[in-house]
Amino acid sequence: MTTGVSWVKSSYSGGEGQCVEWAPSYVTSHGVVPLRDSKRPDGPVLMVRPTAFAGLIDLARAHA
């Protein structure tokens, strides 16, 4: 489903390999935000609505 998608690491990811990635181009074409663990690129992908993703970003900023 997300094969060939360009992934972007979160700017809030830690330097110890604790990285969350998302695929902005997928959002534009499918209307959902795919999220994955950068340590497991072949692992599961969480799909969330853009409003839920925005809430996640707000939460991360509030605790940064």
PADO-915756 format. One record per atom (N, C-alpha, C): residue in three letters; x, y, z; residue number from 1; atom name. Coordinates in nm, 4 decimals. Layout:
BEGIN
['ALA', [X, Y, Z], NUM, 'CA']
...
***
This chain:
BEGIN
['MET', [0.0816, -0.1198, 0.0000], 1, 'N']
['MET', [0.0000, 0.0000, 0.0000], 1, 'CA']
['MET', [0.0860, 0.1263, 0.0000], 1, 'C']
['THR', [0.1934, 0.1288, 0.0789], 2, 'N']
['THR', [0.2800, 0.2460, 0.0840], 2, 'CA']
['THR', [0.4148, 0.2195, 0.0165], 2, 'C']
['THR', [0.4205, 0.1193, -0.0692], 3, 'N']
['THR', [0.5434, 0.0892, -0.1421], 3, 'CA']
['THR', [0.5764, 0.2046, -0.2360], 3, 'C']
['GLY', [0.7030, 0.2454, -0.2367], 4, 'N']
['GLY', [0.7462, 0.3527, -0.3246], 4, 'CA']
['GLY', [0.7164, 0.4925, -0.2734], 4, 'C']
['VAL', [0.6667, 0.5029, -0.1516], 5, 'N']
['VAL', [0.6336, 0.6322, -0.0918], 5, 'CA']
['VAL', [0.7606, 0.6943, -0.0343], 5, 'C']
['SER', [0.7745, 0.8252, -0.0446], 6, 'N']
['SER', [0.8873, 0.8959, 0.0157], 6, 'CA']
['SER', [0.8542, 0.9282, 0.1607], 6, 'C']
['TRP', [0.9371, 0.8769, 0.2506], 7, 'N']
['TRP', [0.9167, 0.8963, 0.3941], 7, 'CA']
['TRP', [1.0027, 1.0108, 0.4448], 7, 'C']
['VAL', [0.9516, 1.0836, 0.5444], 8, 'N']
['VAL', [1.0214, 1.1967, 0.6049], 8, 'CA']
['VAL', [1.0297, 1.1701, 0.7550], 8, 'C']
['LYS', [1.1499, 1.1881, 0.8131], 9, 'N']
['LYS', [1.1650, 1.1705, 0.9577], 9, 'CA']
['LYS', [1.1129, 1.2938, 1.0300], 9, 'C']
['SER', [1.0525, 1.2692, 1.1429], 10, 'N']
['SER', [1.0031, 1.3781, 1.2263], 10, 'CA']
['SER', [1.1185, 1.4603, 1.2804], 10, 'C']
['SER', [1.1019, 1.5904, 1.2839], 11, 'N']
['SER', [1.2042, 1.6772, 1.3413], 11, 'CA']
['SER', [1.2094, 1.6629, 1.4928], 11, 'C']
['TYR', [1.1109, 1.5980, 1.5530], 12, 'N']
['TYR', [1.1079, 1.5755, 1.6967], 12, 'CA']
['TYR', [1.1676, 1.4408, 1.7358], 12, 'C']
['SER', [1.2132, 1.3632, 1.6386], 13, 'N']
['SER', [1.2701, 1.2324, 1.6680], 13, 'CA']
['SER', [1.4031, 1.2479, 1.7398], 13, 'C']
['GLY', [1.4295, 1.1583, 1.8322], 14, 'N']
['GLY', [1.5538, 1.1624, 1.9088], 14, 'CA']
['GLY', [1.6720, 1.1115, 1.8287], 14, 'C']
['GLY', [1.7916, 1.1392, 1.8757], 15, 'N']
['GLY', [1.9135, 1.0976, 1.8090], 15, 'CA']
['GLY', [1.9523, 0.9540, 1.8392], 15, 'C']
['GLU', [1.8765, 0.8852, 1.9227], 16, 'N']
['GLU', [1.9080, 0.7468, 1.9589], 16, 'CA']
['GLU', [1.8315, 0.6460, 1.8734], 16, 'C']
['GLY', [1.7886, 0.6863, 1.7562], 17, 'N']
['GLY', [1.7159, 0.5955, 1.6684], 17, 'CA']
['GLY', [1.5672, 0.5895, 1.6955], 17, 'C']
['GLN', [1.5173, 0.6759, 1.7806], 18, 'N']
['GLN', [1.3744, 0.6792, 1.8115], 18, 'CA']
['GLN', [1.3055, 0.7705, 1.7116], 18, 'C']
['CYS', [1.2875, 0.7215, 1.5916], 19, 'N']
['CYS', [1.2365, 0.8077, 1.4847], 19, 'CA']
['CYS', [1.0991, 0.7646, 1.4358], 19, 'C']
['VAL', [1.0158, 0.8629, 1.4185], 20, 'N']
['VAL', [0.8855, 0.8435, 1.3567], 20, 'CA']
['VAL', [0.8948, 0.9049, 1.2173], 20, 'C']
['GLU', [0.8419, 0.8347, 1.1180], 21, 'N']
['GLU', [0.8414, 0.8863, 0.9820], 21, 'CA']
['GLU', [0.6976, 0.8972, 0.9327], 21, 'C']
['TRP', [0.6767, 0.9903, 0.8415], 22, 'N']
['TRP', [0.5462, 1.0059, 0.7782], 22, 'CA']
['TRP', [0.5681, 1.0327, 0.6306], 22, 'C']
['ALA', [0.4629, 1.0205, 0.5521], 23, 'N']
['ALA', [0.4733, 1.0350, 0.4069], 23, 'CA']
['ALA', [0.3795, 1.1442, 0.3572], 23, 'C']
['PRO', [0.4309, 1.2687, 0.3463], 24, 'N']
['PRO', [0.3456, 1.3811, 0.3049], 24, 'CA']
['PRO', [0.2792, 1.3626, 0.1695], 24, 'C']
['SER', [0.3490, 1.3045, 0.0724], 25, 'N']
['SER', [0.2899, 1.2887, -0.0611], 25, 'CA']
['SER', [0.1711, 1.1931, -0.0595], 25, 'C']
['TYR', [0.1735, 1.0963, 0.0304], 26, 'N']
['TYR', [0.0631, 1.0014, 0.0415], 26, 'CA']
['TYR', [-0.0616, 1.0711, 0.0922], 26, 'C']
['VAL', [-0.0434, 1.1672, 0.1814], 27, 'N']
['VAL', [-0.1570, 1.2419, 0.2364], 27, 'CA']
['VAL', [-0.2299, 1.3144, 0.1240], 27, 'C']
['THR', [-0.1530, 1.3780, 0.0375], 28, 'N']
['THR', [-0.2114, 1.4550, -0.0729], 28, 'CA']
['THR', [-0.2944, 1.3669, -0.1646], 28, 'C']
['SER', [-0.2447, 1.2486, -0.1946], 29, 'N']
['SER', [-0.3145, 1.1638, -0.2913], 29, 'CA']
['SER', [-0.4200, 1.0717, -0.2296], 29, 'C']
['HIS', [-0.4119, 1.0439, -0.0975], 30, 'N']
['HIS', [-0.5044, 0.9480, -0.0363], 30, 'CA']
['HIS', [-0.5875, 1.0034, 0.0795], 30, 'C']
['GLY', [-0.5503, 1.1195, 0.1321], 31, 'N']
['GLY', [-0.6289, 1.1801, 0.2392], 31, 'CA']
['GLY', [-0.6079, 1.1216, 0.3767], 31, 'C']
['VAL', [-0.5082, 1.0355, 0.3942], 32, 'N']
['VAL', [-0.4714, 0.9830, 0.5257], 32, 'CA']
['VAL', [-0.3213, 0.9987, 0.5440], 32, 'C']
['VAL', [-0.2779, 1.0004, 0.6702], 33, 'N']
['VAL', [-0.1365, 1.0180, 0.7017], 33, 'CA']
['VAL', [-0.0785, 0.8837, 0.7455], 33, 'C']
['PRO', [0.0162, 0.8290, 0.6692], 34, 'N']
['PRO', [0.0818, 0.7063, 0.7124], 34, 'CA']
['PRO', [0.1993, 0.7388, 0.8055], 34, 'C']
['LEU', [0.2094, 0.6640, 0.9149], 35, 'N']
['LEU', [0.3172, 0.6799, 1.0119], 35, 'CA']
['LEU', [0.3847, 0.5453, 1.0316], 35, 'C']
['ARG', [0.5180, 0.5465, 1.0498], 36, 'N']
['ARG', [0.5889, 0.4218, 1.0751], 36, 'CA']
['ARG', [0.7109, 0.4474, 1.1632], 36, 'C']
['ASP', [0.7634, 0.3393, 1.2180], 37, 'N']
['ASP', [0.8858, 0.3409, 1.2977], 37, 'CA']
['ASP', [1.0023, 0.3274, 1.2003], 37, 'C']
['SER', [1.0955, 0.4236, 1.2014], 38, 'N']
['SER', [1.2064, 0.4206, 1.1056], 38, 'CA']
['SER', [1.2976, 0.3002, 1.1257], 38, 'C']
['LYS', [1.2980, 0.2428, 1.2451], 39, 'N']
['LYS', [1.3799, 0.1245, 1.2698], 39, 'CA']
['LYS', [1.3186, -0.0003, 1.2073], 39, 'C']
['ARG', [1.1914, 0.0064, 1.1712], 40, 'N']
['ARG', [1.1211, -0.1083, 1.1123], 40, 'CA']
['ARG', [1.0499, -0.0654, 0.9839], 40, 'C']
['PRO', [1.1265, -0.0289, 0.8800], 41, 'N']
['PRO', [1.0635, 0.0206, 0.7567], 41, 'CA']
['PRO', [0.9702, -0.0798, 0.6891], 41, 'C']
['ASP', [0.9896, -0.2080, 0.7168], 42, 'N']
['ASP', [0.9004, -0.3091, 0.6601], 42, 'CA']
['ASP', [0.7927, -0.3510, 0.7586], 42, 'C']
['GLY', [0.7886, -0.2836, 0.8724], 43, 'N']
['GLY', [0.6909, -0.3159, 0.9755], 43, 'CA']
['GLY', [0.5560, -0.2518, 0.9479], 43, 'C']
['PRO', [0.4698, -0.2523, 1.0475], 44, 'N']
['PRO', [0.3351, -0.1977, 1.0300], 44, 'CA']
['PRO', [0.3355, -0.0463, 1.0069], 44, 'C']
['VAL', [0.2338, -0.0014, 0.9374], 45, 'N']
['VAL', [0.2138, 0.1414, 0.9107], 45, 'CA']
['VAL', [0.0807, 0.1805, 0.9723], 45, 'C']
['LEU', [0.0827, 0.2832, 1.0531], 46, 'N']
['LEU', [-0.0385, 0.3360, 1.1151], 46, 'CA']
['LEU', [-0.0946, 0.4440, 1.0242], 46, 'C']
['MET', [-0.2208, 0.4328, 0.9883], 47, 'N']
['MET', [-0.2875, 0.5317, 0.9038], 47, 'CA']
['MET', [-0.3844, 0.6125, 0.9901], 47, 'C']
['VAL', [-0.3661, 0.7452, 0.9910], 48, 'N']
['VAL', [-0.4536, 0.8310, 1.0699], 48, 'CA']
['VAL', [-0.5081, 0.9438, 0.9827], 48, 'C']
['ARG', [-0.6178, 0.9984, 1.0245], 49, 'N']
['ARG', [-0.6754, 1.1135, 0.9530], 49, 'CA']
['ARG', [-0.5884, 1.2361, 0.9765], 49, 'C']
['PRO', [-0.5878, 1.3297, 0.8822], 50, 'N']
['PRO', [-0.5070, 1.4516, 0.9003], 50, 'CA']
['PRO', [-0.5375, 1.5265, 1.0299], 50, 'C']
['THR', [-0.6622, 1.5280, 1.0742], 51, 'N']
['THR', [-0.6956, 1.5977, 1.1991], 51, 'CA']
['THR', [-0.6322, 1.5271, 1.3188], 51, 'C']
['ALA', [-0.6285, 1.3953, 1.3171], 52, 'N']
['ALA', [-0.5636, 1.3200, 1.4250], 52, 'CA']
['ALA', [-0.4129, 1.3440, 1.4231], 52, 'C']
['PHE', [-0.3550, 1.3503, 1.3051], 53, 'N']
['PHE', [-0.2121, 1.3775, 1.2915], 53, 'CA']
['PHE', [-0.1792, 1.5163, 1.3457], 53, 'C']
['ALA', [-0.2629, 1.6140, 1.3149], 54, 'N']
['ALA', [-0.2423, 1.7504, 1.3651], 54, 'CA']
['ALA', [-0.2468, 1.7513, 1.5180], 54, 'C']
['GLY', [-0.3367, 1.6750, 1.5767], 55, 'N']
['GLY', [-0.3438, 1.6643, 1.7220], 55, 'CA']
['GLY', [-0.2186, 1.6006, 1.7807], 55, 'C']
['LEU', [-0.1656, 1.5009, 1.7125], 56, 'N']
['LEU', [-0.0419, 1.4367, 1.7558], 56, 'CA']
['LEU', [0.0745, 1.5358, 1.7529], 56, 'C']
['ILE', [0.0827, 1.6165, 1.6479], 57, 'N']
['ILE', [0.1872, 1.7175, 1.6376], 57, 'CA']
['ILE', [0.1739, 1.8213, 1.7493], 57, 'C']
['ASP', [0.0516, 1.8653, 1.7753], 58, 'N']
['ASP', [0.0278, 1.9602, 1.8850], 58, 'CA']
['ASP', [0.0730, 1.9019, 2.0187], 58, 'C']
['LEU', [0.0427, 1.7749, 2.0414], 59, 'N']
['LEU', [0.0821, 1.7091, 2.1651], 59, 'CA']
['LEU', [0.2342, 1.6999, 2.1763], 59, 'C']
['ALA', [0.3018, 1.6645, 2.0665], 60, 'N']
['ALA', [0.4481, 1.6559, 2.0685], 60, 'CA']
['ALA', [0.5102, 1.7919, 2.0967], 60, 'C']
['ARG', [0.4564, 1.8952, 2.0377], 61, 'N']
['ARG', [0.5105, 2.0305, 2.0608], 61, 'CA']
['ARG', [0.4905, 2.0740, 2.2055], 61, 'C']
['ALA', [0.3786, 2.0366, 2.2635], 62, 'N']
['ALA', [0.3499, 2.0759, 2.4004], 62, 'CA']
['ALA', [0.4420, 2.0062, 2.5013], 62, 'C']
['HIS', [0.4974, 1.8907, 2.4622], 63, 'N']
['HIS', [0.5829, 1.8140, 2.5538], 63, 'CA']
['HIS', [0.7294, 1.8147, 2.5114], 63, 'C']
['ALA', [0.7648, 1.9005, 2.4156], 64, 'N']
['ALA', [0.9044, 1.9050, 2.3685], 64, 'CA']
['ALA', [0.9904, 1.9881, 2.4596], 64, 'C']
***
